[in-house]
Amino acid sequence: GARWTSPAQAIESGQHDPTLFSAPERGPVNPSGTVHSRPSAGHLAGIALRGFAMGSADVVPGVSGGTVAFVTGIYERLVATISAGSRALGRFLRGDLSGGIVALRQVEWWFLTTLVAGAAVAVVTLARVIEDLLANHPVRMAALFLGLIAGTVVVAWAMLRRPEPLHGVVAGVVGVV
């Protein structure tokens, strides 16, 4: 079956295409957008682990779960899923019940619920641990966070089709500000 591809792998292989980051964990989709089958346990575990990583990052002040989603290659898919849910809510609020139901079928529920469950487990299990680590090992934790940020910069830089010196200057200015 399809294998998950990280952004860096896609770029290195010359196959950078936003659709690469969408379908591996998703079952077959019919023209109305409904999913026919449940993803495999292995794919769901991968999504849950990404959710756990996102939740772990969200527990840390100044670190974003969105950054983890970006680095793990699910950011675009997450935004698309949230947008689909938002469209459904908008239709329901306008009184368009049938349009809302159709829009709800566009939401990747297996992906979203598994991701949120993984994040929730991380928040519940790690909040106290990370609080203690921040209090008792501030230098090591700062080094960890700096490493996360540096890793994100490397992945983002690799996604540029034609990196130019100006990109580096802009990134440096934004980083300082």
C-alpha positions as CSV (number, residue, x, y, z in Angstrom):
1,G,0.0,0.0,0.0
2,A,0.9,3.7,0.1
3,R,3.7,4.7,2.4
4,W,3.8,8.0,4.3
5,T,6.3,10.4,2.8
6,S,7.8,13.3,4.8
7,P,8.2,16.7,3.2
8,A,11.9,16.3,3.1
9,Q,11.7,12.9,1.5
10,A,9.3,14.2,-1.2
11,I,11.7,17.1,-1.9
12,E,14.7,14.9,-2.1
13,S,13.0,12.6,-4.5
14,G,11.8,15.5,-6.7
15,Q,8.2,14.6,-6.1
16,H,7.1,17.6,-4.0
17,D,3.4,17.7,-4.5
18,P,0.9,18.7,-1.8
19,T,-1.2,15.5,-2.6
20,L,1.7,13.4,-1.3
21,F,0.9,14.4,2.2
22,S,-2.8,13.6,2.1
23,A,-4.0,10.1,1.3
24,P,-1.9,7.3,2.7
25,E,-3.9,6.8,5.9
26,R,-7.2,7.5,4.3
27,G,-9.5,4.8,2.9
28,P,-10.8,4.8,-0.6
29,V,-13.0,7.9,-1.3
30,N,-16.1,7.9,-3.5
31,P,-17.1,11.0,-5.6
32,S,-19.2,12.4,-2.8
33,G,-16.1,12.4,-0.5
34,T,-17.2,9.8,2.0
35,V,-14.6,7.3,3.1
36,H,-15.5,3.6,2.4
37,S,-13.1,1.8,4.7
38,R,-11.3,2.2,8.0
39,P,-7.6,2.8,7.7
40,S,-5.3,0.1,8.9
41,A,-4.3,-0.1,12.6
42,G,-0.7,0.7,11.6
43,H,-1.8,3.9,9.8
44,L,-4.0,4.9,12.8
45,A,-1.1,4.3,15.1
46,G,1.1,6.6,13.0
47,I,-1.5,9.3,13.2
48,A,-1.9,8.8,16.9
49,L,1.8,9.1,17.4
50,R,1.9,12.4,15.4
51,G,-1.0,13.6,17.5
52,F,1.0,12.7,20.7
53,A,4.0,14.6,19.4
54,M,1.7,17.6,18.6
55,G,0.2,17.4,22.1
56,S,3.6,17.1,23.7
57,A,4.7,20.3,21.9
58,D,1.5,22.1,22.9
59,V,2.3,21.4,26.5
60,V,5.6,23.4,26.2
61,P,5.3,27.2,26.4
62,G,6.4,28.7,23.1
63,V,6.4,25.5,21.1
64,S,3.6,24.8,18.6
65,G,1.9,21.6,17.8
66,G,1.4,23.1,14.3
67,T,5.2,23.1,14.0
68,V,5.2,19.3,14.7
69,A,2.4,18.8,12.2
70,F,4.5,20.7,9.6
71,V,7.7,18.7,10.3
72,T,5.8,15.3,10.3
73,G,4.1,16.1,7.0
74,I,0.5,16.3,8.1
75,Y,0.1,20.1,8.3
76,E,-1.6,20.5,4.9
77,R,-3.9,17.6,5.6
78,L,-4.8,18.9,9.0
79,V,-5.6,22.4,7.6
80,A,-7.8,20.8,4.9
81,T,-9.6,18.7,7.4
82,I,-10.3,21.6,9.7
83,S,-11.4,23.7,6.7
84,A,-13.9,21.0,5.8
85,G,-15.3,21.0,9.3
86,S,-15.5,24.8,9.2
87,R,-17.4,24.7,5.9
88,A,-19.8,22.2,7.5
89,L,-20.4,24.4,10.5
90,G,-20.9,27.4,8.3
91,R,-23.6,25.6,6.3
92,F,-25.3,24.5,9.5
93,L,-25.3,28.0,10.9
94,R,-26.9,29.3,7.7
95,G,-29.6,26.7,8.1
96,D,-28.4,24.6,5.2
97,L,-28.8,21.2,6.9
98,S,-28.3,19.1,3.8
99,G,-25.3,21.1,2.7
100,G,-23.9,20.8,6.2
101,I,-24.3,17.0,6.1
102,V,-22.6,16.8,2.7
103,A,-19.7,19.0,4.0
104,L,-19.3,16.8,7.1
105,R,-18.7,13.9,4.7
106,Q,-15.6,15.8,3.5
107,V,-14.0,15.7,7.0
108,E,-11.5,13.0,7.5
109,W,-12.9,11.7,10.8
110,W,-10.5,8.8,11.2
111,F,-7.6,11.1,10.8
112,L,-9.0,13.9,12.9
113,T,-10.3,11.9,15.9
114,T,-7.2,9.7,16.0
115,L,-4.9,12.8,15.9
116,V,-6.9,14.6,18.6
117,A,-6.9,11.5,20.8
118,G,-3.1,11.2,20.5
119,A,-2.8,14.9,21.4
120,A,-5.1,14.6,24.3
121,V,-3.2,11.6,25.7
122,A,0.0,13.7,25.5
123,V,-1.5,16.7,27.3
124,V,-2.9,14.6,30.1
125,T,0.2,12.4,30.6
126,L,3.0,15.0,30.0
127,A,1.8,18.3,31.4
128,R,3.2,17.5,34.9
129,V,6.4,15.9,33.5
130,I,7.2,18.8,31.3
131,E,6.4,21.3,34.0
132,D,8.9,19.5,36.3
133,L,11.5,19.3,33.5
134,L,11.2,23.0,32.8
135,A,11.6,23.8,36.5
136,N,14.5,21.4,37.2
137,H,16.4,21.3,33.9
138,P,15.9,24.7,32.2
139,V,19.1,24.6,30.2
140,R,18.5,21.1,28.8
141,M,14.9,22.0,27.9
142,A,16.0,25.2,26.2
143,A,18.5,23.2,24.2
144,L,15.7,20.7,23.2
145,F,13.4,23.6,22.1
146,L,16.2,25.2,20.2
147,G,16.8,21.9,18.4
148,L,13.1,21.6,17.6
149,I,13.2,25.1,16.1
150,A,16.4,24.4,14.1
151,G,14.9,21.1,12.8
152,T,11.9,23.0,11.6
153,V,14.0,25.6,9.8
154,V,15.9,22.8,8.0
155,V,12.7,21.1,6.9
156,A,11.1,24.5,5.8
157,W,14.3,25.4,3.9
158,A,14.3,22.1,2.1
159,M,10.8,22.7,0.9
160,L,11.8,25.8,-1.0
161,R,12.0,25.0,-4.7
162,R,14.9,27.4,-5.3
163,P,16.4,28.8,-2.1
164,E,18.0,32.2,-2.6
165,P,20.1,34.3,-0.3
166,L,17.2,36.7,0.2
167,H,15.2,33.9,1.8
168,G,17.9,33.4,4.4
169,V,18.0,37.2,5.1
170,V,14.2,37.3,5.6
171,A,14.3,34.2,7.8
172,G,17.1,35.7,9.9
173,V,15.3,39.1,10.3
174,V,12.0,37.3,11.2
175,G,13.9,35.1,13.7
176,V,15.5,38.1,15.4
177,V,12.3,40.1,15.6
